[in-house]
């Protein structure tokens, strides 16, 4: 196990009970219990991307994390709202575009099985599990879910903001911390007060503005891949850095091997933001399949309906190592990813930040 150095505390590390100002961002499907526990054991905060998990599966995952570590960890949920029912012609348009891909991959013409009938009901059930399990930390994105039950359970609440206005709204809702998600961040945009394209503020500009406007600790997210980014986040006034793409390539990450390999060449295939694959704006690596969706569909189905259609294509393509049809979520600095055990990655990032900040402590491996 990696030895954890004594870092000076920040409001975030003190509140969360962690040794290092490093939080592994939740990424649904990739942040399995083994990754979460490894990060937490190394002194950071591991996070489970649980938005797509049914209540029983969520309960099982929480139990698995607790079997692997006694350290604090986080569960992340989406502030789900039931989407509007799309017009039949919109569904037909998606069917026409996807049919050749479904046929070539040996999938059913309608691959939407397993979509819960009510996403808001799913959220309520997930929140009940989190409260019952007394998870140390609950983070959330896409809005503000009902928080009374989890707050009463003594759980630390962390909301995601892509603008100063959203950070203020989260503080007014009673969160304990705010994640300031810069435009560089990989994955889905957390915007909820304005359209995502109106909330594309860079991390370096967003973090200090949020720090100056809210009275709760702030975590910096977006484009942070190593100790340089962590040091910069702390210099901007954040109490910790929130790293997602950096952990996609970790040995314990469940991201497909083809996805990890694609990160290494991301500098040559610049990431961009699109809603074509899932129905919600997300930063990803451009692929021929995404370009086809953008060209052929006037607009995607509402999130997450579009994703219910494309998710099986992603899974089948990942099995084949076919990155041309995968959803390759990635931040703008993806090419800096390192394929290391998660604990070693945390230790290296901490050492790098120490060298810049002159923290005066050492990290032993």
N, C-alpha and C positions, 0 to 999 in steps of 0.2 A: 504494500500500500504506500502511496505517496505521502511523505511527511509534509505537513502544512505549516508554513511560516506564520509568524505573528505579524500581521499587517496592522497598521493604524486603522482603527475602526472608522467607518462612515455611518451616517444615519441609516443607510440601507443594510450594511452588514450587521450593525447592532440590532436592528429591528428583526431581521431575518434569522439571526443566530448563525451566521456563516463567517468563515475566516477570510475569504477573498471577495473582492467586489466584482465577481464574475458570475453571471447568470446565463445558463444555457437556455436559449429560447425554445418554446414548445413548437414542434413541427409534427403535425398529425401524420401518423404512419411511420415516422422515422425515429421518434423519441420513445423507444421501448424502455421497460423498466431497467434493463441492464445499463443503458446509457445514462438514464436519470440518476441511478444510484452511484455510478462511477464518478459523475461530476460532483455530486454531493459529498461523496467520500473524500474527494480531492480538495474540498474546502470551498467550492462554489455552490450554486443552487441549481440542481437538476430540475427540469420541468417536463411533465408529461403532456403531450398534445392530445387531449382526450375528447375533442369536440365531436368526433364521429363515433365515439364508443357508446354502445347501449349501456344502460345502468349496471347490469350484471358484469359486463366486460370491464367497465370502469372500476367497479368494486374489486374485481379480481386483479386488475393492474395495480391498484393502490396497495393491495395485500402483497403483491410480488415485490414492489419497491421496498416495502417495510421489511420483507424478509432479507433483502440485500443490503440495506443500510439503516442505521439508526439516526442519520442526519436529516436536517430539514429538506424538504422538496416541495415542488409546486405542481398543481394541476391546472391546466388551461382549458377554458371553455369558450365557445362562441356565444354571443348574446343573440341567439337564434330568434328570428321572427318568421312566421309562415309566409312564404312568397305568394304573390298573386298567381292565379291560374293562367297559364299562357294560352293564347288563341290556338285552335287546332292547326291553323296554317303555319304557325311558328314551330310547332312540333314536327310537322311534315317537312319543313325546310331542314331541320336538324337531321331527321331521318335520311333525307336524300343525300346530304353531305357525308354522313357517317356510314351509310350502308356499305359502300365498297370496302371501307376499312374493317368493319365488323365481319364481313364475309371473308376477307383475306385472313383475318386472325382467328376464324372459326368461332365467332361469338354469335349469340342470338341477335336477331334484328332489333329487339327492344331489350337492352341490357340493364334496365333500371331496377331490377329486383333488389329489395332490401332497403329502399328509401323509407324512412319512418313516415307514417301518415301525418303527424303533426310535429314539427320541429320545436315549437314552443313547449309542447308537452314533454319532448325529449329533454329540453333544457331544464324544466322543472324537476324531472326525475334525476338528472345528473347533479343538480344542485343539492337535492336531498341526500344523494350518496356522499357528496363532498362534506356536507354538514355532519352526517351520521358518522363518517370516518374521521372527522376532525383533522382533515388534511392541514398541514402547517400553513400553506399559502395557496390562495386561489387567484390566478390571473385570468383576464378575459379580454376579448376584443370584439369589434363590430358594434359596440354600443355599451349599454349599462343594463345588466340583468337584474332581476330581483335579488337583493342582497341581505334582507333581514335575517333569514335563517342562518346563512353562513357567518354573518357578523356576530350573531348571538352565540355561535359555536366557538368564537374567539379566533377565527381564521384571519390571517393577514390578507387584505384585499388589494389587488394590483390591477389597475385599468390601463388600457392602451389609448394613447392620443396621437393624432397626426397633425394637430394644430394647437395653438395656445387656447382657443375657445373650447376645444374638446378637453384639454387638461383642466380648465376651470370647471367645466361641467362635471368631470369625474370627481374633483375635489368637493364640489357641492353635494355630490351623491354619497360622500363619506368614505372614499377609498383611502387606504393607508399610504399608497405610493402610486406614481404615474410613470408609465413607460412612454417616453417621447420617441415615436417611431419616425425616423427620418426617411426621406424619399429613396435613399440608397438601399433600404432594407429589402431582403428577398421575401418571397411569399406574398400572402394577401395583405392588402392595405387595410388598416384598421379604422379608416375614416367612418364617422357616423353622423356628423353634423352638416357635412357638405359632400358633394361628389368627390371621389378620390382625386380626380385631376385638379381640383381646386385646393387640395391639401398636400401638395408635393413640395414640402419644405425640407431642405437638406439638414442632416443631423447637426452639423456645426452651427447652423443658424437657429434651428428649432430648440435645441437643448437649453441654451442660456436664456432664451425668452421664456420657456416654460419654468425654469428654475426661478426666474425673477417674478413670475406671476402667481405661483401656487405656494402654499405653505407646507406641502408634504414632500418627502424625498422623491427624487426623480432618477429614473434609470435611462441611460442613453442607448438607443437601438438604431442600427442602420449602417452597414458598411464596416463594422468593427470585426476584425479577423485575428488580431494579434495584440501584443502588449502595447504597441504604439497607439492602437485605437483605444485601449483601456485607459492609458495615460491621458490621452486627449479628452476622453469622456469625463474623467475626474477633474481635469483642468477647466472644463466647461461648467463645472458645478454639479454634475451628476454624482450620485452616491454609489453607482455601480454601472457596469456595462452589460448589455443584453446581446449575446452573440448567438445567431442562428446558423447561418451558412457555414461558419467555422466548424460547427460540430456535425454537419452532414457527412463529412468525410471521416469522422472518428470511427475507430474499429467497431465500437458497439452500436453505431447507428444502423438502423434497418433500411436506410436509403439503398435502392438498388445499386449494384456495382457500376452499371452503365451511367447512372446519375453522378456517382462520385467521380468517375472518369471524365465526365463532361465538365465538371467544375474546373478541372485543371486547364482546359482550353477556353474557359469563359472569357478571358481577356481578349481573345480573337473573335469572339461571337457575342458582342456586347449584350447585356441583359436589357430588357425593356418591360414596360407595364402593359398588360393586356387583360381583357375580361373574356376573351374568346373561348378559353378552355373550360373555365368553371362558372362563368357568369358573374364573377366579381373580380375587380382589378387586382392583379397580382404581378409581381416582378419575377420574370422567368427568362430563360435562355430561348431565343427565337429558334423555332424548328419549322420544317416544311409543313407539318400538320397544323400548327398554330396559324401559319400564314394562310393556309387553305381555309381554315375556319373564318379568319378575318375577311378573306376575299369573297367567300360564298354566302355568309350569313349577314343580313343587314344588322342584326343584333342577336346575341346569344339568348338562351332561355334564362329566366331569373336564377340567381344563386339560391340554393345549390343544385337546382334541377339540371342545369347544363352539365355540371360535374357528374351527376348521376348517369348521364349518357356517355361521357368521355372517360370516366374512371376505369371501366373494364378495358378500354382500349389502352390506357396507360399501363394497367397491370399486365396485360398480355404482351405489350411491347417491351416492358421491363424484363419479362421472362426471356424474351428473345435477344435482349441487349439492343433493341431497336430504339435509339434515342430520337429518331426522326418523328416518332409519334408519342413520345413521353412528355409528361409535364415536368420540366426541369426547373423548378423553383430555385432561385439563386439571387443573392445580393450583388451589388455592383463590384465588390472586391472578391468575388468568388474564386478567382484564380490563385488567391493566397491561401486557400484551404490546404490543410496538412492531414494526411492519413496516418493518425497516431492513435494509440489507446487514449480514451477520453481523459483519464487521470493524468497521463503524461502531457496531454495538450493543455490542460488547465495549469499544470506546473510550469510549462514553458511560457505560456502567456503571462503568468504572474512574474516570472523572472524577467521577462522582457520589459514589463511595465515598471518593475523595481529599478532596473538599470536607468530608465528615463526619469523616473520620479525621484530617484535617490532615496528610496524608502528605507534603506539601511538594514534590510533583512535578506536572508537567503532562502532559496527554495531547494530542498534536497530531493533527489529522485531515488 
